[in-house]
């Protein structure tokens, strides 16, 4: 099979495109003919060596996939050949990834693909959707009527946070970096969309949130969070969710934080169990069927241009170029 793989960590230039043996599904595994995969920041961190893992070289990066079941291994009960499926959590802990024509995936990490979604959409929404659901519901305990703030409302995770929070009956404030992205974020359902370049941004947030008494859930996507700012905008007993900033060492306003009964939650999607992630996937599928979950596909690359796909992700994650809306998708 054709695959994008590496034999050492490094820049996107370490990618090779070539033939690797087609996987054979073992017990409890499903062989998926990949229709689409997507690129996430974690994929680039692992490929570069910034996040060190024991990698089985030749190593195929890629957490997310969507496609069609070609065969199943012994003991598989939830899927059969011909089923459309999507999933995430690949390329981690010794597992091979999804930048290939085929992938053998443990049954527990796969879910039925809704009729309303293409493989490109399902792959684009996999990791970011599960991440958004875990953060909002498992960790932040989002409730109907809550006020949610999210940085980057048209990004991969941010756009999922906007849609899921609205589906749950919350009010949403989001920031974006352009007029075009503002219109898109409003289409996703955000109640207030602000330009994060604005010198009066915090005043606008504060004015809107006054009737709520402050922000209930602050979803932080920035690599360098500013807690003095965030804590001052929160409602008593509000929850701050962290999903970025591996190297950040910000100052922290301890007094205002604890006297307002605030909570700070950090989490990584990969720590969630298969049962916890399946709970997210089932709700995501229900929202997709209802038309309230539409993953954003940004740029699409062929498998042969996996290196370019990773460069674009790094340009937006590390260099903050702001040239990407939605997810990067790779099609074999």
C-alpha positions as CSV (number, residue, x, y, z in Angstrom):
1,X,0.0,0.0,0.0
2,X,1.1,3.6,-0.5
3,X,1.9,5.5,2.7
4,X,3.5,8.7,4.0
5,X,6.0,7.5,6.6
6,X,9.2,8.5,8.4
7,X,12.4,6.6,9.4
8,X,13.6,9.4,11.8
9,X,12.1,12.4,13.5
10,X,12.7,15.9,12.1
11,X,11.3,18.5,9.8
12,X,8.6,17.7,7.3
13,X,11.4,16.9,4.9
14,X,11.8,13.5,6.6
15,X,8.6,12.3,5.1
16,X,8.9,9.5,2.5
17,X,6.1,8.4,0.1
18,X,6.3,4.7,-0.8
19,X,5.0,1.2,-0.4
20,X,4.6,-0.4,3.0
21,X,3.0,-3.8,3.7
22,X,-0.8,-3.7,3.8
23,X,-1.8,-4.3,7.5
24,X,-3.5,-7.5,8.5
25,X,-6.2,-7.0,11.1
26,X,-5.5,-8.9,14.3
27,X,-8.0,-10.0,16.9
28,X,-10.3,-7.2,17.8
29,X,-9.1,-5.1,14.9
30,X,-10.8,-3.6,11.8
31,X,-9.0,-3.1,8.5
32,X,-10.1,0.3,7.1
33,X,-9.6,1.4,3.5
34,X,-8.8,5.1,4.3
35,X,-10.9,7.6,2.5
36,X,-9.4,10.6,4.4
37,X,-7.2,11.5,7.3
38,X,-6.5,14.8,8.9
39,X,-3.5,16.7,10.4
40,X,-3.3,17.8,14.0
41,X,-0.7,19.7,15.9
42,X,0.1,16.6,17.9
43,X,1.0,14.8,14.6
44,X,3.7,17.5,13.9
45,X,5.0,17.3,17.4
46,X,5.5,13.6,17.2
47,X,7.0,13.7,13.7
48,X,9.5,16.5,14.7
49,X,10.5,14.8,18.0
50,X,9.2,17.7,20.1
51,X,6.9,15.1,21.8
52,X,9.1,12.0,22.3
53,X,7.5,8.6,21.9
54,X,8.9,5.2,21.1
55,X,8.1,5.1,17.4
56,X,8.0,1.8,15.3
57,X,10.0,2.9,12.3
58,X,9.0,3.1,9.5
59,X,6.4,5.1,11.3
60,X,3.2,6.4,9.7
61,X,1.9,9.6,11.4
62,X,-1.8,10.6,11.7
63,X,-4.4,10.3,14.5
64,X,-7.6,10.6,12.5
65,X,-9.3,8.7,9.7
66,X,-12.5,8.0,8.0
67,X,-13.1,5.3,5.4
68,X,-14.7,1.9,4.7
69,X,-14.2,-1.4,6.4
70,X,-12.5,-3.9,4.2
71,X,-12.1,-6.8,6.7
72,X,-12.4,-7.5,10.4
73,X,-10.4,-9.6,12.7
74,X,-11.5,-12.3,15.1
75,X,-13.9,-11.1,17.8
76,X,-15.0,-7.9,16.1
77,X,-18.8,-7.5,16.6
78,X,-19.6,-3.8,15.9
79,X,-18.6,-3.6,12.3
80,X,-18.6,-5.6,9.1
81,X,-17.0,-5.2,5.6
82,X,-18.6,-2.4,3.7
83,X,-19.4,-0.2,6.8
84,X,-18.3,3.4,6.8
85,X,-16.4,4.3,9.9
86,X,-14.4,7.1,11.4
87,X,-12.1,7.3,14.4
88,X,-9.1,8.9,16.1
89,X,-6.4,8.0,18.7
90,X,-4.1,6.3,16.2
91,X,-0.3,6.9,15.8
92,X,0.1,6.9,19.6
93,X,1.6,4.4,22.2
94,X,3.1,2.2,19.5
95,X,0.1,2.3,17.1
96,X,0.7,3.1,13.4
97,X,-1.1,6.1,12.0
98,X,-3.4,6.9,9.2
99,X,-1.5,8.7,6.4
100,X,-1.8,5.6,4.3
101,X,-4.2,3.7,2.0
102,X,-5.1,1.2,4.8
103,X,-5.0,1.2,8.6
104,X,-5.7,-1.6,11.1
105,X,-7.6,-0.1,14.0
106,X,-8.7,-1.5,17.3
107,X,-12.5,-1.8,17.2
108,X,-12.8,0.3,20.3
109,X,-11.5,3.4,18.6
110,X,-14.0,3.3,15.6
111,X,-17.5,4.7,15.2
112,X,-20.1,4.6,12.4
113,X,-19.9,7.5,10.0
114,X,-23.2,9.4,9.7
115,X,-24.8,9.5,6.3
116,X,-24.7,13.3,6.4
117,X,-20.9,13.4,6.5
118,X,-18.3,12.7,3.8
119,X,-15.1,10.9,4.8
120,X,-13.3,14.3,4.6
121,X,-15.7,15.8,7.0
122,X,-15.7,12.8,9.4
123,X,-11.9,12.8,9.5
124,X,-11.7,16.5,9.9
125,X,-14.0,16.4,12.9
126,X,-12.5,13.3,14.7
127,X,-9.8,14.4,17.1
128,X,-11.0,18.0,17.4
129,X,-14.6,17.0,18.0
130,X,-13.8,14.4,20.7
131,X,-11.5,17.0,22.3
132,X,-14.2,19.7,22.3
133,X,-16.8,17.3,23.8
134,X,-14.5,16.0,26.5
135,X,-13.5,19.5,27.5
136,X,-17.0,21.0,27.6
137,X,-18.9,18.1,29.2
138,X,-16.6,15.7,31.0
139,X,-14.2,18.3,32.4
140,X,-16.1,21.6,32.4
141,X,-19.6,20.3,33.2
142,X,-21.2,22.6,30.6
143,X,-24.9,23.3,31.4
144,X,-27.7,24.8,29.4
145,X,-27.6,28.6,29.8
146,X,-23.9,28.8,30.5
147,X,-21.8,31.5,28.8
148,X,-18.8,30.1,27.0
149,X,-15.8,32.0,25.6
150,X,-13.4,30.4,23.0
151,X,-10.4,31.8,21.3
152,X,-10.3,31.0,17.6
153,X,-13.9,30.2,16.8
154,X,-13.1,29.0,13.3
155,X,-10.2,26.8,14.2
156,X,-10.4,23.0,14.4
157,X,-11.2,22.7,18.1
158,X,-12.7,26.2,18.4
159,X,-15.3,25.6,15.7
160,X,-16.3,22.4,17.4
161,X,-16.6,24.1,20.8
162,X,-18.9,26.8,19.2
163,X,-21.2,24.2,17.6
164,X,-21.3,21.8,20.6
165,X,-21.9,24.6,23.2
166,X,-24.7,25.9,21.1
167,X,-26.2,22.5,20.6
168,X,-26.2,22.1,24.4
169,X,-28.1,25.4,24.9
170,X,-25.2,27.7,25.9
171,X,-24.4,31.2,24.8
172,X,-21.1,31.6,23.0
173,X,-18.5,34.4,22.6
174,X,-15.7,33.7,20.1
175,X,-12.8,35.5,18.7
176,X,-11.5,35.5,15.1
177,X,-8.8,37.3,13.1
178,X,-10.7,38.5,10.0
179,X,-14.0,39.7,8.7
180,X,-14.4,36.5,6.6
181,X,-13.8,34.3,9.7
182,X,-16.3,36.5,11.6
183,X,-19.1,35.7,9.2
184,X,-18.2,32.0,9.2
185,X,-18.2,31.9,13.0
186,X,-21.6,33.6,13.1
187,X,-22.9,30.9,10.7
188,X,-21.6,28.3,13.2
189,X,-23.9,29.8,15.8
190,X,-21.7,32.1,17.9
191,X,-23.7,34.8,19.6
192,X,-20.9,37.3,19.7
193,X,-17.9,37.2,17.4
194,X,-15.0,39.6,18.1
195,X,-11.8,40.5,16.4
196,X,-8.9,39.4,18.6
197,X,-6.8,42.3,17.2
198,X,-9.2,44.9,18.8
199,X,-7.7,47.1,21.5
200,X,-11.1,47.1,23.2
201,X,-11.6,43.3,23.1
202,X,-11.8,42.7,26.9
203,X,-14.2,45.7,27.3
204,X,-16.5,44.2,24.6
205,X,-16.4,40.8,26.3
206,X,-17.1,42.3,29.7
207,X,-20.0,44.3,28.4
208,X,-21.6,41.3,26.8
209,X,-21.1,39.1,29.8
210,X,-22.4,41.5,32.4
211,X,-26.0,40.1,32.3
212,X,-24.5,36.6,33.0
213,X,-22.3,37.8,35.8
214,X,-19.2,36.8,33.9
215,X,-18.1,33.8,31.8
216,X,-19.0,30.3,33.0
217,X,-16.6,28.4,30.7
218,X,-13.4,29.9,29.2
219,X,-11.9,27.6,26.6
220,X,-8.2,28.5,26.2
221,X,-6.6,27.6,22.9
222,X,-3.6,30.0,23.1
223,X,-0.1,28.6,23.6
224,X,0.6,31.5,26.0
225,X,-2.4,32.1,28.2
226,X,-2.8,35.3,30.2
227,X,-4.5,34.3,33.4
228,X,-4.6,37.8,34.9
229,X,-6.9,38.7,32.0
230,X,-8.9,35.5,32.0
231,X,-9.6,35.3,35.8
232,X,-10.9,38.9,35.8
233,X,-13.6,38.0,33.2
234,X,-14.9,34.9,34.9
235,X,-18.1,34.3,36.8
236,X,-17.9,32.9,40.3
237,X,-17.5,29.2,40.1
238,X,-16.5,29.5,36.5
239,X,-14.3,26.9,34.8
240,X,-11.2,27.5,32.7
241,X,-10.2,24.8,30.3
242,X,-6.6,24.4,29.0
243,X,-5.7,22.3,26.0
244,X,-2.5,24.1,24.8
245,X,0.7,25.6,26.0
246,X,3.1,22.8,26.7
247,X,6.0,25.2,27.4
248,X,4.1,28.1,28.9
249,X,5.0,29.4,32.3
250,X,2.5,32.3,32.8
251,X,2.0,34.4,36.0
252,X,-1.1,33.3,37.9
253,X,-3.4,35.5,40.0
254,X,-3.9,33.1,42.9
255,X,-6.0,35.4,45.1
256,X,-8.7,36.4,42.6
257,X,-8.7,32.8,41.4
258,X,-9.5,31.1,44.7
259,X,-11.8,33.8,46.2
260,X,-14.1,33.4,43.2
261,X,-14.3,29.6,43.5
262,X,-12.8,29.2,40.0
263,X,-11.6,25.9,38.6
264,X,-8.8,25.3,36.2
265,X,-8.8,22.1,34.2
266,X,-6.1,20.8,31.9
267,X,-6.6,17.8,29.8
268,X,-5.4,15.8,26.8
269,X,-7.8,13.9,24.6
270,X,-5.5,10.9,24.6
271,X,-5.9,10.3,28.3
272,X,-9.6,9.6,27.9
273,X,-10.6,5.9,27.9
274,X,-12.2,4.3,24.9
275,X,-15.6,4.4,26.7
276,X,-15.3,8.1,27.4
277,X,-14.4,8.8,23.8
278,X,-17.2,6.6,22.5
279,X,-19.7,8.7,24.6
280,X,-18.4,11.8,22.7
281,X,-18.6,10.1,19.3
282,X,-22.2,8.9,19.8
283,X,-23.3,12.4,20.7
284,X,-21.3,13.9,17.8
285,X,-23.0,11.5,15.4
286,X,-26.4,12.4,16.8
287,X,-25.7,16.1,16.3
288,X,-24.4,15.4,12.7
289,X,-27.7,13.7,11.9
290,X,-29.5,16.7,13.3
291,X,-27.5,19.1,11.2
292,X,-25.9,20.8,14.2
293,X,-22.3,19.4,13.8
294,X,-20.6,20.2,10.6
295,X,-16.8,19.8,10.8
296,X,-14.8,22.5,8.9
297,X,-12.6,21.3,6.1
298,X,-9.9,23.8,5.4
299,X,-7.1,22.7,3.0
300,X,-7.0,19.3,1.3
301,X,-3.8,17.6,0.1
302,X,-3.1,14.3,-1.7
303,X,-1.1,11.7,0.3
304,X,2.0,12.5,-1.9
305,X,2.0,16.0,-0.3
306,X,1.9,15.0,3.3
307,X,5.0,17.1,4.0
308,X,3.2,20.2,2.7
309,X,0.2,19.4,4.9
310,X,2.5,19.3,7.9
311,X,4.2,22.5,7.0
312,X,0.9,24.3,6.8
313,X,-0.1,23.0,10.2
314,X,3.2,24.2,11.7
315,X,2.8,27.6,10.0
316,X,-0.4,28.1,11.9
317,X,0.3,26.3,15.2
318,X,3.9,27.5,15.8
319,X,4.3,30.5,13.5
320,X,0.7,31.8,14.1
321,X,0.3,32.8,10.5
322,X,-3.5,32.6,10.7
323,X,-3.8,31.3,7.1
324,X,-5.9,28.2,8.1
325,X,-9.6,27.9,8.7
326,X,-10.8,24.5,9.8
327,X,-8.8,21.3,9.4
328,X,-6.2,20.1,7.0
329,X,-7.3,16.9,5.3
330,X,-5.2,14.3,3.4
331,X,-6.7,12.0,0.8
332,X,-4.9,8.9,-0.3
